[in-house]
Amino acid sequence: MTKGRLLPTQGMDLDDPAARVLGDLGVLLLDSGVSVTDVRHSLLEVAAAAGFKRLAFTVLPEIVIVSDPETGGAKLANTHSGELSFLQAAHANRLVQRLSSGELSINEIPRQVAEIRRIPRRHAVFTWMLGSALTSAGLAILFRCAWWAIAVAAVVGGLVGLIAVLAHRRSGAAAILPFVTALGSTLLVGALAAVFGLGSVPLFAVSAPVAILVPGALITNALLELTAADIVTGSARLIYGLISLGFMAVGISTGAALTGLKIDPGSAALVGQIAHISADNNGWAALPPLWLSWIGVAILAIGIGLFFGAGRSLIVISVIAMTCTYALLVLLTPVLGSVAAAGIVAGFLFIFARILERFTLSIPATVSFQPAFLLLVPGTVGLVAVATFDSAALSAALTTFVSICIGIKVAALIVEVIHKPWSRRGRQPGGRVEEPSPN
């Protein structure tokens, strides 16, 4: 056998190291935040490219099971502690693409996985704090909070980032992080509102500092997994997301009760509705001009990139993707309504991300889709709906979730149809996978 070449077979002995490395690859994808549906699909593509067509993969939130249906044997791989950064996730997605196309043999998986996990995250504490502060300020600008609220959101957001760093160093503290951060944020804003007599405060003055922790993407991924018949994982993620959202709502309600803070329910708007927000106040209580929302989108993208550990080039991609997403929402919402617009934009964004990933510049969909996806997920609207018992806001959040899921599922089918003619590229006849030439 030529060194670096993996001979094709219809199955494999599960004691073969290849069974273990495929499990390790699945674990890497899970730690990258990829849904179990996409992890299973990626593993099937990689196994098919390597000639192992008999294997089956069962993927759970923390476990990947590689099995042979004919022999009944199975190998398990468990996830590592902690999620990967955006930069590491980008490398993980590129690795899957190279394996699926035949550019790399699965013999390379152990070395590649180890290198990805060793990628350092520089200045972690500083980037978490700065990223959280910019995310909070960007959201407050985007949703046109008063100038005083923008300043407060930036400061409190930085403190939330620091609390998140400390909590992730304690295994038991992460469970109560949503409650603690929501309570602390509300207490600070409520104290300022009481001292300066600000009256009712906008939603995002309270929720923007903790929005980075809102599990909107998690809940939507859960719904996507449920629609893909991944019932166990989808249900578990959905319950976990709702519990986290409930903890945050309790934290906001408790902080508001202790400080007498009143949240203005009318300030709970989706992205496409912010043009209708208005006020006649002046000075620090005035609202920023509508055009400044575009700057808020860029600040938000930079903050998310810093918080989740993206590199400079990936942050630029995130800014472009989020700006385009915002532009589509602004254009479509007046015509189609916020619910339909969110679903259509989610579909277009998903198709764009997959095409960019597979056919052009090999930019992972995780980088181009996930940050922009946060503009579509109405997690903060759902949060205020629970905290203030606003049934109208809750209904809007739920219907928007459903619309987003439908848009993404339709887009996924379209991408699959487009992808089939390309999926065989890079494979040798008979299923052989060759190592790329050193030259």
C-alpha positions in Angstrom: 0.0 0.0 0.0 1.3 3.4 -0.9 1.9 5.5 2.2 -0.9 7.9 3.0 -3.5 5.9 0.9 -6.6 4.3 2.5 -7.9 1.3 0.5 -11.6 1.4 -0.2 -13.9 -1.1 1.6 -17.6 -1.6 2.0 -17.3 -1.8 5.7 -14.6 -1.7 8.4 -13.5 -3.6 11.5 -14.6 -1.3 14.4 -11.2 -2.1 16.0 -9.7 -0.3 13.1 -8.2 3.1 14.1 -10.3 4.7 11.4 -13.5 4.0 13.4 -12.0 6.0 16.3 -10.8 8.9 14.2 -14.2 9.3 12.6 -15.7 9.5 16.1 -13.0 12.1 17.0 -13.9 14.2 14.0 -17.6 14.1 15.0 -16.7 15.2 18.5 -14.7 18.1 17.0 -17.7 19.2 15.1 -19.9 19.0 18.2 -17.5 21.2 20.1 -17.6 23.6 17.2 -21.4 24.1 17.8 -22.6 22.2 14.8 -26.0 20.6 15.1 -26.2 16.8 15.4 -28.0 16.6 12.1 -25.1 18.4 10.3 -22.5 16.4 12.2 -24.1 13.1 11.1 -24.3 14.3 7.5 -20.7 15.4 7.5 -19.5 12.0 8.9 -21.5 10.1 6.3 -19.9 12.2 3.5 -16.4 11.7 4.9 -16.9 8.0 5.3 -18.3 7.7 1.8 -15.3 9.6 0.4 -13.0 7.1 2.2 -14.9 4.1 0.9 -16.5 3.1 4.2 -20.1 2.9 3.0 -21.5 0.5 5.6 -20.9 2.6 8.7 -23.7 4.3 10.6 -23.4 7.3 12.9 -25.5 8.1 15.9 -24.9 11.7 17.2 -26.0 13.0 20.5 -25.1 16.4 22.1 -22.0 15.0 23.8 -21.5 11.6 22.2 -20.7 10.2 18.7 -21.4 6.5 18.1 -19.8 4.8 15.1 -21.5 1.5 14.4 -21.6 -1.3 11.9 -25.2 -2.4 11.4 -24.1 -5.8 10.1 -21.9 -6.9 13.0 -23.6 -4.8 15.7 -20.3 -3.4 16.9 -19.9 0.2 18.0 -17.3 2.7 19.1 -18.1 5.7 21.3 -16.4 9.1 21.4 -17.2 11.8 24.0 -17.0 15.5 23.6 -14.3 17.5 25.3 -15.0 20.2 27.9 -15.6 23.7 26.5 -16.7 25.0 23.1 -14.2 25.9 20.4 -13.7 29.4 19.3 -15.0 30.7 15.9 -11.4 30.4 14.5 -11.2 26.8 15.6 -14.7 26.0 14.3 -13.6 27.5 10.9 -10.7 25.2 10.7 -12.9 22.2 11.7 -15.3 23.0 8.9 -12.5 23.4 6.4 -11.1 20.0 7.5 -14.5 18.3 6.8 -14.6 19.9 3.4 -11.2 18.7 2.5 -12.0 15.2 3.7 -15.3 15.1 1.9 -13.7 16.2 -1.4 -10.9 13.7 -1.2 -8.2 16.3 -0.7 -7.2 14.6 2.6 -7.3 11.0 3.7 -8.9 10.1 7.0 -5.4 9.0 8.1 -4.8 12.8 8.6 -7.7 13.3 11.0 -5.8 12.7 14.3 -3.0 15.2 13.4 -5.5 17.8 12.0 -7.8 17.5 15.0 -5.0 17.9 17.5 -3.7 21.0 15.7 -7.1 22.6 15.7 -7.6 22.0 19.4 -4.2 23.5 20.1 -5.0 26.8 18.3 -4.6 29.4 21.1 -7.1 32.0 22.0 -5.0 35.2 22.7 -6.0 37.7 25.4 -9.1 35.6 26.3 -10.3 37.7 29.3 -9.8 41.0 27.5 -11.5 39.8 24.3 -14.5 38.3 26.2 -15.0 41.6 28.1 -14.5 43.9 25.0 -16.6 41.6 22.8 -19.4 41.6 25.3 -19.3 45.4 25.7 -19.3 46.0 22.0 -22.1 43.4 21.4 -24.2 45.1 24.1 -23.5 48.6 22.7 -24.1 47.5 19.1 -27.5 46.0 20.0 -28.5 49.2 21.9 -27.5 51.3 18.9 -29.2 49.0 16.4 -32.5 49.0 18.3 -32.2 52.8 18.9 -32.0 53.0 22.7 -31.5 56.4 24.2 -27.9 57.6 24.4 -27.7 57.0 28.2 -28.9 53.4 27.7 -26.2 52.8 25.0 -23.5 54.0 27.5 -24.9 51.9 30.3 -25.3 48.9 28.1 -21.6 49.1 27.0 -20.4 49.3 30.6 -22.7 46.6 32.0 -21.9 44.4 29.0 -18.2 44.5 29.8 -19.0 43.4 33.4 -21.2 40.6 32.0 -18.2 39.4 29.9 -16.0 39.4 33.0 -18.6 37.4 34.9 -18.9 34.9 32.0 -15.1 34.4 32.1 -15.1 33.7 35.8 -18.2 31.4 35.6 -16.6 29.3 32.8 -13.7 28.6 35.1 -16.0 27.0 37.6 -17.9 24.0 36.3 -20.9 24.5 38.5 -21.2 28.2 38.0 -22.1 28.0 34.3 -25.6 26.6 35.2 -26.6 29.8 37.1 -24.8 32.2 34.8 -28.0 33.3 32.9 -29.8 34.2 36.2 -26.8 35.9 37.8 -26.0 38.1 34.7 -29.6 39.0 34.1 -30.1 39.9 37.8 -26.9 41.9 38.0 -27.6 43.8 34.7 -31.2 44.6 35.8 -30.1 45.8 39.3 -27.5 48.2 37.8 -29.9 49.6 35.2 -32.7 49.8 37.8 -30.5 51.6 40.3 -29.5 54.2 37.7 -33.1 54.6 36.6 -34.2 55.2 40.2 -31.4 57.7 41.0 -31.9 59.8 37.9 -35.7 59.4 37.6 -35.7 57.9 34.1 -39.1 56.2 34.4 -39.8 53.3 32.0 -36.6 52.1 30.3 -36.3 50.5 26.9 -36.0 46.7 26.7 -32.5 46.6 25.3 -31.1 48.8 28.1 -31.7 45.7 30.2 -31.4 42.8 27.8 -28.5 44.1 25.6 -25.8 43.4 28.2 -27.0 39.8 28.5 -28.0 39.2 24.9 -24.7 37.5 24.1 -26.0 34.7 26.5 -29.5 34.5 25.1 -29.9 30.9 23.7 -31.8 32.0 20.6 -29.6 30.1 18.2 -29.6 27.1 20.5 -33.4 27.0 20.5 -33.7 27.4 16.8 -31.1 24.6 16.2 -33.3 22.5 18.5 -36.3 23.1 16.3 -34.3 22.3 13.2 -33.2 19.0 14.7 -36.7 18.2 15.6 -37.8 18.8 12.0 -35.0 16.5 10.9 -36.3 13.7 13.2 -33.5 14.1 15.7 -36.1 13.9 18.5 -33.9 13.1 21.5 -31.3 15.8 20.8 -33.8 18.4 19.6 -35.9 18.0 22.7 -33.0 18.1 25.0 -31.6 21.3 23.4 -35.0 22.9 23.4 -35.6 22.2 27.1 -32.2 23.4 28.0 -32.6 26.6 25.9 -36.0 27.3 27.5 -34.7 26.7 31.0 -31.8 29.2 30.3 -34.3 31.7 29.0 -36.5 31.2 32.0 -33.5 31.8 34.4 -32.8 35.1 32.6 -36.4 36.1 32.7 -36.5 35.4 36.5 -33.3 37.4 36.9 -34.8 40.4 35.1 -38.1 40.1 37.0 -36.3 39.9 40.3 -34.0 42.8 39.6 -36.9 44.9 38.4 -38.9 44.1 41.5 -36.0 45.0 43.8 -35.3 48.3 42.2 -38.8 49.3 41.0 -37.6 49.2 37.4 -40.3 49.5 34.7 -39.5 48.1 31.3 -41.3 49.6 28.3 -43.0 46.6 26.5 -43.4 48.8 23.4 -39.6 48.8 22.9 -39.6 45.1 22.1 -39.2 45.2 18.4 -37.7 42.9 15.8 -34.8 44.1 13.6 -37.1 45.1 10.7 -39.3 47.2 12.9 -36.8 49.6 14.4 -37.7 52.3 12.0 -41.0 52.8 13.8 -39.3 53.5 17.2 -39.5 57.2 18.0 -39.3 59.6 20.9 -39.4 63.4 21.5 -36.7 63.5 24.1 -33.5 65.6 23.9 -29.9 65.2 25.2 -28.9 61.9 26.7 -32.6 60.8 26.6 -32.7 61.3 22.8 -32.7 58.4 20.3 -29.8 58.0 17.8 -30.7 58.7 14.2 -31.9 55.7 12.1 -28.8 55.7 9.9 -26.6 55.0 12.9 -28.2 51.5 13.1 -25.9 50.5 10.3 -22.9 51.4 12.5 -24.6 49.4 15.3 -24.6 46.3 13.0 -20.9 46.6 12.4 -20.2 47.1 16.1 -22.4 44.1 16.9 -20.5 41.9 14.4 -17.1 42.9 15.8 -18.3 42.3 19.3 -19.6 38.8 18.5 -16.4 38.0 16.7 -14.2 39.1 19.6 -16.4 37.3 22.2 -16.4 34.0 20.3 -12.7 34.2 19.3 -12.8 34.9 15.6 -9.7 36.1 13.7 -9.5 39.5 11.9 -10.5 38.1 8.5 -13.4 36.2 9.9 -14.7 39.3 11.7 -14.6 41.1 8.4 -16.7 38.3 6.8 -19.1 38.6 9.8 -19.5 42.3 9.3 -20.3 41.8 5.6 -22.8 39.0 6.3 -24.6 40.9 9.1 -24.8 44.1 7.0 -26.3 42.2 4.1 -28.7 40.4 6.4 -29.8 43.7 8.0 -30.3 45.3 4.5 -32.5 42.4 3.4 -34.6 42.7 6.6 -35.0 46.4 6.2 -36.2 46.0 2.6 -38.5 43.0 3.0 -40.2 43.7 6.4 -42.3 46.6 5.2 -43.5 44.5 2.2 -43.9 41.0 3.7 -44.1 41.6 7.5 -41.5 40.7 10.1 -42.3 37.0 10.4 -42.2 36.2 6.6 -39.2 38.4 6.1 -37.2 36.6 8.8 -37.9 33.2 7.2 -37.0 34.3 3.7 -33.9 36.1 4.8 -32.8 33.1 6.8 -33.2 30.9 3.7 -31.2 33.2 1.5 -28.5 33.6 4.1 -28.3 29.8 4.5 -27.9 29.2 0.8 -25.3 32.0 0.5 -23.3 30.6 3.4 -23.4 27.0 2.0 -22.4 28.1 -1.5 -19.6 30.3 -0.2 -18.4 27.3 1.9 -18.6 24.6 -0.8 -18.1 26.2 -4.2 -16.1 29.4 -3.9 -13.8 30.6 -1.2 -14.1 27.7 1.2 -15.3 30.0 4.0 -17.1 27.9 6.6 -20.8 28.4 6.9 -20.3 28.7 10.7 -18.5 31.9 10.2 -20.7 33.6 7.6 -24.0 32.3 8.8 -24.0 32.0 12.6 -23.2 35.7 13.5 -25.7 37.1 11.0 -28.2 34.5 12.2 -28.3 36.3 15.5 -30.0 39.2 13.9 -32.9 36.9 12.9 -33.4 35.1 16.1 -35.8 37.0 18.3 -34.4 35.7 21.5 -34.4 39.0 23.3 -38.1 39.6 22.3 -39.0 36.2 23.7 -37.0 37.1 26.9 -39.0 40.3 27.5 -42.2 38.5 26.7 -41.5 36.0 29.5 -40.3 38.7 31.9 -43.2 41.0 31.3 -45.9 38.4 30.5 -46.4 40.2 27.1 -48.4 37.6 25.1 -48.1 39.6 21.9 -44.3 39.7 22.0 -44.2 36.0 22.9 -46.5 35.1 19.9 -44.2 37.2 17.6 -41.1 35.4 18.9 -42.6 31.9 18.4 -44.0 32.5 14.9 -40.7 34.0 13.9 -38.9 31.0 15.2 -41.1 28.7 13.1 -40.7 30.9 10.0 -36.9 30.8 10.3 -36.9 27.1 10.6 -39.1 26.6 7.5 -36.8 29.0 5.6 -33.7 27.2 6.5 -35.1 23.7 5.8 -36.3 24.8 2.4 -32.9 26.3 1.7 -31.1 23.1 2.9 -33.1 21.1 0.3 -32.1 23.6 -2.4 -28.4 23.4 -1.4 -28.5 19.6 -1.3 -29.8 19.6 -4.9 -27.1 22.0 -6.0 -24.4 20.2 -4.1 -24.9 16.7 -5.5 -23.1 17.3 -8.9 -20.2 18.7 -6.9 -20.0 16.1 -4.2 -18.0 13.6 -6.3 -15.2 16.1 -7.1 -11.8 15.1 -5.8 -12.6 11.4 -5.5 -10.7 8.8 -7.5 -12.5 6.0 -9.4 -13.6 3.1 -7.2 -13.8 5.2 -4.1 -10.0 5.6 -3.5 -9.0 8.7 -1.7 -5.5 10.0 -2.5 -3.3 12.3 -0.5 -2.6 15.6 -2.2 0.6 15.7 -4.0 3.5 17.4 -2.1 3.9 19.6 -5.2 
